[in-house]
């Protein structure tokens, strides 16, 4: 090549192209690494009793930083019905932190915010209700501290709601068993 300017432009062009393509490969590698740490799971619950039904669907996802720490988010929806008494619809979200002390012992902290809608039948008397319309719609938080036994992708344990309110909580008491699974 007789013109040094053209030679300079060609060298500059190819070096930029090479660094641009290496940048794309690095960006693709970082993107794929993120999804390798994400695990999906959650829970499904069905409960039957004497003229009672409850069903819950609660999908969630966690990001595992390492073998010890993980954090995630979840949503849940629950439907309850006690025949001749009430129906309730519950929608909520949660933020979850997991700490594996050892591979079999998992400690957790979870904040849950629920929207509760309870519709009582007209034929029942609700304790503490001074009006004829005792239907309820409200937001209720829960802050749970838990411990569980892990085996593979499943963890079973118990959690305690430090914000438990017997008037508004959807649970019978502050202690709740749980089963978590993530794949």
C-alpha positions as CSV (number, residue, x, y, z in Angstrom):
1,X,0.0,0.0,0.0
2,X,1.4,3.3,-1.1
3,X,-0.9,5.5,1.1
4,X,0.0,5.3,4.8
5,X,-3.3,7.0,5.7
6,X,-5.4,4.1,4.2
7,X,-3.1,1.6,6.0
8,X,-3.7,3.4,9.3
9,X,-7.5,3.5,8.7
10,X,-7.6,-0.2,7.9
11,X,-5.6,-1.2,11.0
12,X,-7.7,1.1,13.2
13,X,-11.0,-0.4,11.7
14,X,-10.0,-4.0,12.2
15,X,-8.7,-3.3,15.8
16,X,-12.0,-1.6,16.7
17,X,-14.0,-4.5,15.1
18,X,-12.0,-7.0,17.1
19,X,-12.5,-5.2,20.4
20,X,-16.2,-4.6,19.7
21,X,-16.7,-8.4,19.0
22,X,-14.8,-9.3,22.2
23,X,-17.0,-6.8,24.1
24,X,-20.1,-8.6,22.7
25,X,-18.8,-12.0,23.8
26,X,-18.1,-10.6,27.3
27,X,-21.6,-9.1,27.6
28,X,-23.2,-12.3,26.5
29,X,-21.2,-14.3,29.0
30,X,-22.2,-11.9,31.8
31,X,-25.9,-12.2,30.8
32,X,-25.7,-16.0,30.9
33,X,-24.0,-16.0,34.3
34,X,-26.9,-14.1,35.8
35,X,-29.5,-16.6,34.8
36,X,-27.3,-19.5,36.1
37,X,-27.8,-18.0,39.6
38,X,-31.6,-17.6,39.3
39,X,-33.8,-20.3,40.6
40,X,-37.6,-20.6,40.3
41,X,-40.0,-22.3,42.6
42,X,-42.6,-21.5,45.2
43,X,-45.5,-23.3,46.7
44,X,-48.9,-24.7,46.1
45,X,-51.3,-25.3,49.0
46,X,-54.7,-27.0,49.2
47,X,-56.7,-27.4,52.4
48,X,-60.0,-29.1,53.0
49,X,-62.2,-29.4,56.0
50,X,-65.8,-29.6,57.2
51,X,-67.4,-27.4,54.5
52,X,-64.1,-25.5,54.2
53,X,-61.7,-25.0,51.2
54,X,-58.5,-23.1,50.9
55,X,-56.2,-22.9,47.9
56,X,-52.9,-21.0,47.5
57,X,-50.6,-20.5,44.5
58,X,-47.3,-18.8,45.4
59,X,-44.6,-18.7,42.6
60,X,-41.3,-17.1,43.5
61,X,-37.7,-16.6,42.2
62,X,-34.4,-16.3,44.1
63,X,-31.0,-15.1,43.0
64,X,-28.3,-17.2,44.7
65,X,-25.2,-15.1,45.3
66,X,-23.2,-18.1,46.5
67,X,-23.8,-21.3,48.5
68,X,-24.7,-19.3,51.6
69,X,-26.7,-16.2,50.6
70,X,-29.8,-15.8,48.3
71,X,-32.5,-13.3,48.0
72,X,-35.8,-13.3,46.0
73,X,-39.3,-12.1,45.4
74,X,-42.6,-13.8,45.2
75,X,-46.3,-13.3,44.6
76,X,-49.2,-15.2,46.0
77,X,-52.9,-15.6,45.7
78,X,-55.2,-17.4,48.0
79,X,-58.9,-18.3,48.0
80,X,-60.7,-19.4,51.2
81,X,-64.3,-20.4,51.6
82,X,-66.2,-21.5,54.7
83,X,-69.7,-22.6,53.6
84,X,-72.5,-20.4,55.0
85,X,-69.9,-18.2,56.6
86,X,-67.4,-16.3,54.4
87,X,-65.3,-16.1,51.3
88,X,-61.9,-14.5,51.2
89,X,-59.5,-13.5,48.4
90,X,-55.9,-12.7,49.3
91,X,-53.3,-11.2,47.0
92,X,-49.8,-10.4,48.0
93,X,-46.1,-10.0,47.3
94,X,-43.0,-10.8,49.3
95,X,-39.3,-10.2,49.6
96,X,-37.2,-13.1,50.8
97,X,-33.6,-13.5,52.2
98,X,-32.1,-16.9,52.7
99,X,-29.0,-17.8,54.7
100,X,-27.7,-21.4,54.6
101,X,-25.6,-21.8,57.8
102,X,-24.7,-25.3,56.5
103,X,-26.2,-27.1,53.5
104,X,-29.0,-28.7,55.6
105,X,-29.9,-25.7,57.8
106,X,-31.5,-22.7,56.2
107,X,-32.4,-19.5,58.1
108,X,-34.8,-17.0,56.4
109,X,-36.3,-13.5,56.7
110,X,-39.4,-12.7,54.7
111,X,-41.5,-9.5,54.4
112,X,-44.9,-10.1,53.0
113,X,-47.6,-7.5,52.1
114,X,-51.1,-8.9,51.6
115,X,-54.3,-7.4,50.4
116,X,-57.2,-9.3,52.2
117,X,-60.8,-9.2,51.0
118,X,-63.2,-11.0,53.3
119,X,-66.9,-11.2,52.5
120,X,-69.2,-12.6,55.2
121,X,-72.6,-14.2,54.6
122,X,-75.6,-12.1,55.8
123,X,-76.8,-14.9,58.0
124,X,-73.9,-15.0,60.5
125,X,-73.0,-12.7,63.3
126,X,-69.4,-11.5,63.3
127,X,-68.0,-11.0,66.8
128,X,-67.0,-7.3,67.3
129,X,-69.1,-6.1,64.4
130,X,-71.5,-3.3,65.2
131,X,-73.0,-2.9,61.7
132,X,-74.8,-5.2,59.3
133,X,-72.1,-4.9,56.7
134,X,-69.0,-6.5,58.2
135,X,-67.1,-7.3,55.0
136,X,-63.4,-6.4,55.2
137,X,-60.8,-5.1,52.7
138,X,-57.4,-4.2,54.0
139,X,-53.7,-4.4,53.6
140,X,-51.7,-6.5,56.2
141,X,-47.9,-6.9,56.5
142,X,-46.1,-9.8,57.8
143,X,-42.4,-10.1,58.8
144,X,-41.3,-13.7,59.2
145,X,-38.1,-15.2,60.7
146,X,-37.8,-18.8,59.9
147,X,-35.6,-21.9,60.1
148,X,-35.8,-25.0,58.0
149,X,-34.2,-28.3,57.0
150,X,-32.9,-28.4,53.4
151,X,-32.5,-31.5,51.3
152,X,-31.8,-30.9,47.6
153,X,-34.2,-28.2,46.2
154,X,-36.7,-28.6,49.1
155,X,-36.7,-26.9,52.5
156,X,-39.2,-27.6,55.2
157,X,-39.4,-25.6,58.4
158,X,-41.3,-23.1,60.6
159,X,-41.5,-19.4,60.5
160,X,-42.6,-16.8,63.1
161,X,-44.4,-13.6,62.2
162,X,-43.1,-10.8,64.4
163,X,-45.9,-8.4,63.2
164,X,-48.7,-10.9,64.0
165,X,-52.1,-9.4,64.7
166,X,-54.8,-11.9,65.7
167,X,-57.5,-9.5,64.4
168,X,-56.1,-9.1,60.8
169,X,-53.7,-12.0,60.1
170,X,-54.9,-14.6,57.7
171,X,-53.1,-17.3,59.9
172,X,-54.4,-18.8,63.1
173,X,-51.2,-17.9,65.1
174,X,-47.8,-16.4,64.6
175,X,-46.0,-19.7,63.9
176,X,-46.5,-21.1,60.4
177,X,-45.0,-24.3,58.9
178,X,-43.6,-23.9,55.3
179,X,-42.3,-25.9,52.4
180,X,-40.1,-24.2,49.9
181,X,-38.7,-25.5,46.7
182,X,-36.4,-24.0,44.1
183,X,-35.1,-25.5,40.8
